[in-house]
Amino acid sequence: EVLARVAQSCVRDWAAVRAVGVGAPGAIEGDAITGCANLFRGARFPVPLAALVAARLHGKRIVLVNDADAAALAERWVGAARGFERAAVLTLGTGVGCGLFLGGDAPLRDVEAGHASVGGPDGRPCPCGARGCLEAYAAAPAIVRAYG
């Protein structure tokens, strides 16, 4: 119910809203999160997030995309990447995401920049279980640990 109140408070005419976009971390297939390397420990995938949100928003159509891809789409439509065929948008938060355009209207899928190895096999441990991932150095929790 809180989700419905917040969503409805964002627009003047809720009845005119045909769809709601939801950006979520992890791998997205259709209406579900199919995996997430560093969040949702113990979750059973796939997580039918679009259906769960639609139930709270009284059947509105839900468009589910990776959160970094959503940020990249926004930058491409109205932000710093507008007018560029090729663009990369990095998102830094609890993880590191990347929305990447190499031509075309949609970002490449499954770009897991946060899990690119930058520290090697002896690097910092990453929440995904590997070592040396970019996320272990550049995500908000890593920055807080290093400089907080």
PLY file of the C-alpha trace (Angstrom):
ply
format ascii 1.0
element vertex 148
property float x
property float y
property float z
element edge 147
property int vertex1
property int vertex2
end_header
0.00 0.00 0.00
2.89 2.40 0.67
4.19 1.74 -2.86
0.79 2.61 -4.34
0.56 5.85 -2.32
4.06 6.94 -3.32
3.53 6.12 -7.00
0.19 7.91 -7.07
1.66 10.97 -5.37
4.16 11.38 -8.24
1.55 12.20 -10.87
-1.47 14.47 -11.12
-3.79 12.01 -12.85
-3.10 8.43 -11.73
-5.95 7.13 -13.89
-4.10 8.37 -17.00
-0.96 6.36 -16.16
-0.74 3.37 -18.49
2.51 1.84 -17.27
5.10 2.17 -14.53
8.82 1.65 -15.09
10.77 -0.17 -12.39
14.56 -0.33 -12.32
16.02 -3.17 -10.26
19.52 -4.55 -9.74
20.60 -7.82 -11.26
19.84 -9.78 -14.40
16.35 -9.14 -15.76
14.46 -11.50 -18.04
11.00 -10.32 -18.99
9.10 -9.57 -15.78
11.52 -11.14 -13.31
14.90 -10.74 -11.67
16.71 -13.93 -12.62
19.86 -13.38 -10.58
21.84 -10.82 -8.66
25.50 -11.31 -7.83
25.65 -9.20 -4.70
22.16 -8.63 -3.32
19.23 -10.71 -2.22
21.31 -13.37 -0.48
19.14 -16.41 0.03
16.56 -15.28 -2.54
15.06 -17.89 -4.78
15.28 -16.83 -8.38
13.48 -15.90 -10.48
11.81 -13.14 -8.44
8.58 -12.10 -10.25
9.03 -8.44 -9.36
6.78 -6.98 -12.07
3.84 -9.11 -10.92
4.48 -8.24 -7.28
4.54 -4.51 -8.06
1.52 -4.73 -10.39
-0.52 -6.32 -7.60
0.23 -3.31 -5.38
-0.48 -0.83 -8.17
-3.86 -2.36 -9.00
-2.93 -3.97 -12.28
-0.97 -1.17 -13.97
1.41 -2.48 -16.63
4.91 -2.75 -15.18
8.04 -2.43 -17.32
10.99 -4.00 -15.49
14.55 -3.15 -16.51
17.98 -3.33 -14.94
18.55 -0.20 -12.83
21.78 0.80 -14.60
20.06 0.36 -17.98
17.21 2.57 -16.73
19.73 5.27 -15.78
21.42 4.94 -19.19
18.08 5.22 -20.99
17.28 8.39 -19.06
20.69 9.88 -19.89
20.19 8.96 -23.55
16.72 10.51 -23.73
17.23 13.73 -21.74
20.71 13.79 -20.21
24.41 13.90 -20.93
24.28 11.05 -23.48
21.56 12.67 -25.59
22.53 12.69 -29.24
25.33 10.14 -28.87
25.23 6.73 -30.57
27.81 5.32 -28.16
27.67 6.06 -24.45
28.44 4.44 -21.11
26.66 5.35 -17.89
28.12 4.10 -14.61
25.98 3.94 -11.51
27.58 3.83 -8.08
25.55 2.78 -5.06
25.39 -0.48 -3.13
26.94 -1.90 -6.30
28.44 -0.68 -9.56
26.23 -0.80 -12.63
26.79 0.07 -16.26
24.38 0.93 -19.02
26.20 0.76 -22.36
25.08 1.93 -25.80
27.09 0.88 -28.85
24.58 2.10 -31.41
20.88 1.39 -31.52
18.11 2.48 -29.20
18.56 -0.03 -26.37
21.51 -0.57 -24.03
23.49 -3.79 -24.26
22.20 -6.35 -21.80
24.05 -8.06 -18.99
26.97 -5.63 -18.77
28.26 -6.45 -15.28
30.92 -3.75 -14.97
30.91 -4.05 -11.18
32.28 -7.55 -11.46
35.10 -6.76 -13.87
38.36 -7.73 -12.23
40.49 -4.73 -11.33
42.28 -6.09 -8.26
43.19 -9.55 -9.47
42.80 -12.84 -7.61
44.38 -11.39 -4.45
42.17 -8.27 -4.50
39.52 -7.25 -2.03
36.67 -9.71 -1.48
33.46 -8.82 -3.32
29.94 -9.56 -2.03
29.47 -11.77 -5.11
32.05 -14.19 -3.70
34.90 -13.33 -6.10
37.96 -11.21 -5.36
39.17 -8.03 -7.02
35.88 -6.92 -8.57
35.48 -3.21 -9.31
32.56 -3.22 -6.88
34.87 -4.18 -4.01
36.69 -0.88 -4.57
34.16 1.59 -6.00
30.71 0.77 -4.58
29.43 2.88 -1.68
30.01 0.21 1.00
33.63 -0.24 -0.15
34.25 3.51 -0.12
32.79 3.81 3.38
35.01 0.92 4.58
38.11 2.46 3.01
37.54 6.11 3.89
34.73 6.20 6.44
0 1
1 2
2 3
3 4
4 5
5 6
6 7
7 8
8 9
9 10
10 11
11 12
12 13
13 14
14 15
15 16
16 17
17 18
18 19
19 20
20 21
21 22
22 23
23 24
24 25
25 26
26 27
27 28
28 29
29 30
30 31
31 32
32 33
33 34
34 35
35 36
36 37
37 38
38 39
39 40
40 41
41 42
42 43
43 44
44 45
45 46
46 47
47 48
48 49
49 50
50 51
51 52
52 53
53 54
54 55
55 56
56 57
57 58
58 59
59 60
60 61
61 62
62 63
63 64
64 65
65 66
66 67
67 68
68 69
69 70
70 71
71 72
72 73
73 74
74 75
75 76
76 77
77 78
78 79
79 80
80 81
81 82
82 83
83 84
84 85
85 86
86 87
87 88
88 89
89 90
90 91
91 92
92 93
93 94
94 95
95 96
96 97
97 98
98 99
99 100
100 101
101 102
102 103
103 104
104 105
105 106
106 107
107 108
108 109
109 110
110 111
111 112
112 113
113 114
114 115
115 116
116 117
117 118
118 119
119 120
120 121
121 122
122 123
123 124
124 125
125 126
126 127
127 128
128 129
129 130
130 131
131 132
132 133
133 134
134 135
135 136
136 137
137 138
138 139
139 140
140 141
141 142
142 143
143 144
144 145
145 146
146 147
